[in-house]
Amino acid sequence: MKYRHLGTSDLQVSVIGVGNMSWPHCRFGVTPPHGTVVDQREIEQVVASALEAGINLFDTAEGYGRGMAEALLGEALRSLGKRKDAIIVTKVGPLFDSEVVDGRDTNLSKAHIFQRCEGSLKRLRTDCIDLYLAHRPDASTPIEETMSAMDELKRQGKIRHFGVSNFNDKQLGEALQHGPVVANQLSYNLVGRGIDAEVRPFCVKANVGIMAYSPLGKGILSGKYDENHLPPEEDYRHTKYYFAKENLPKYFALGRRCRELATQLNITVSQLALAWCLAQPGIAVVLPGSRDPAQARESAGAGDIVLPESVLAELNQV
């Protein structure tokens, strides 16, 4: 496993992390039914396998399962006695259901951040969050107020570093005027390269590490979905442009070519997609979801793969 410094921070992170939005009942913004129970042993096995494979970064958010993802991660690390071996990333900001007032679905005010940070610390069973992210921009709160709140949390020892998620280059530039931002978590993969035009170059210039989420294109690049196997009609993936009917033919063609290249290189297609991400300037960490130990080990294997220049050139061109 390779490790990199994340932005300007002292965090030495594995280039492969574990995103836990794919854990049971941990979908973004979805409240688990009352009485929902998840087998904690299964989560512990995922976390233990990831750590054994060299992964030290675990990415979660209070919005994943409305706190359930944080609670599962915190309990797993406590039970395994591995909190000191893990770098915990969590996020704050989005509002859901009755919390939404007058259409405002994000709150990065100082009071809100302070309140929600306490909840995250409790669920994660820790006294300090290694990296705390603003989950998405809040047009109703001046960025200097948000940055001031994060600076105060750092002085209190409740967080080590602050970062953002889903910020464009302008929004990130405004935040940087008020203090250090060590990371920007963004969607990035072979079929979703929108940040290449402006955001990724800006992050490289500003030395803000990019944490790439959805690196497998919601299943298109992992081989999970193809022409003969699409997500159920009610699946949220159909709201993504990857799965728009007019886009599917070209993306499935790319998926087929990725499978051919992976076979030639004797790696899995998921590892090919992750290794491609890691080869792009500015990408510090990729965050595939890991629902079981086998997935965690497979993803970790991509952390040692260096793709041939000819393969990188072909994929970049495609």
Rosetta blueprint (number, residue, H / E / L):
1 M L
2 K L
3 Y E
4 R E
5 H E
6 L L
7 G L
8 T L
9 S L
10 D L
11 L L
12 Q E
13 V E
14 S E
15 V L
16 I E
17 G L
18 V E
19 G E
20 N L
21 M L
22 S L
23 W L
24 P L
25 H L
26 C L
27 R L
28 F E
29 G L
30 V L
31 T L
32 P L
33 P L
34 H L
35 G L
36 T L
37 V L
38 V L
39 D L
40 Q H
41 R H
42 E H
43 I H
44 E H
45 Q H
46 V H
47 V H
48 A H
49 S H
50 A H
51 L H
52 E H
53 A L
54 G L
55 I L
56 N L
57 L E
58 F E
59 D E
60 T L
61 A L
62 E L
63 G L
64 Y E
65 G H
66 R H
67 G H
68 M H
69 A H
70 E H
71 A H
72 L H
73 L H
74 G H
75 E H
76 A H
77 L H
78 R H
79 S H
80 L H
81 G L
82 K L
83 R H
84 K H
85 D H
86 A L
87 I E
88 I E
89 V E
90 T E
91 K E
92 V E
93 G L
94 P E
95 L L
96 F L
97 D H
98 S H
99 E H
100 V L
101 V E
102 D L
103 G L
104 R E
105 D L
106 T E
107 N L
108 L L
109 S L
110 K H
111 A H
112 H H
113 I H
114 F H
115 Q H
116 R H
117 C H
118 E H
119 G H
120 S H
121 L H
122 K H
123 R H
124 L H
125 R L
126 T L
127 D L
128 C L
129 I E
130 D E
131 L E
132 Y E
133 L E
134 A E
135 H L
136 R L
137 P L
138 D L
139 A L
140 S L
141 T L
142 P L
143 I H
144 E H
145 E H
146 T H
147 M H
148 S H
149 A H
150 M H
151 D H
152 E H
153 L H
154 K H
155 R H
156 Q L
157 G L
158 K L
159 I E
160 R E
161 H E
162 F E
163 G E
164 V E
165 S E
166 N L
167 F L
168 N L
169 D H
170 K H
171 Q H
172 L H
173 G H
174 E H
175 A H
176 L H
177 Q L
178 H L
179 G L
180 P L
181 V L
182 V L
183 A E
184 N E
185 Q E
186 L E
187 S E
188 Y L
189 N E
190 L L
191 V L
192 G E
193 R L
194 G H
195 I H
196 D H
197 A L
198 E L
199 V H
200 R H
201 P H
202 F H
203 C H
204 V H
205 K H
206 A H
207 N L
208 V L
209 G E
210 I E
211 M E
212 A E
213 Y E
214 S L
215 P L
216 L L
217 G H
218 K H
219 G H
220 I L
221 L L
222 S L
223 G L
224 K L
225 Y L
226 D E
227 E L
228 N L
229 H E
230 L L
231 P L
232 P L
233 E L
234 E L
235 D L
236 Y H
237 R H
238 H H
239 T H
240 K L
241 Y H
242 Y H
243 F H
244 A L
245 K L
246 E L
247 N L
248 L H
249 P H
250 K H
251 Y H
252 F H
253 A H
254 L H
255 G H
256 R H
257 R H
258 C H
259 R H
260 E H
261 L H
262 A H
263 T H
264 Q H
265 L H
266 N L
267 I L
268 T L
269 V H
270 S H
271 Q H
272 L H
273 A H
274 L H
275 A H
276 W H
277 C H
278 L H
279 A L
280 Q L
281 P L
282 G L
283 I E
284 A E
285 V E
286 V E
287 L E
288 P L
289 G E
290 S L
291 R L
292 D L
293 P H
294 A H
295 Q H
296 A H
297 R H
298 E H
299 S H
300 A H
301 G H
302 A H
303 G H
304 D H
305 I L
306 V L
307 L L
308 P L
309 E H
310 S H
311 V H
312 L H
313 A H
314 E H
315 L H
316 N H
317 Q H
318 V L
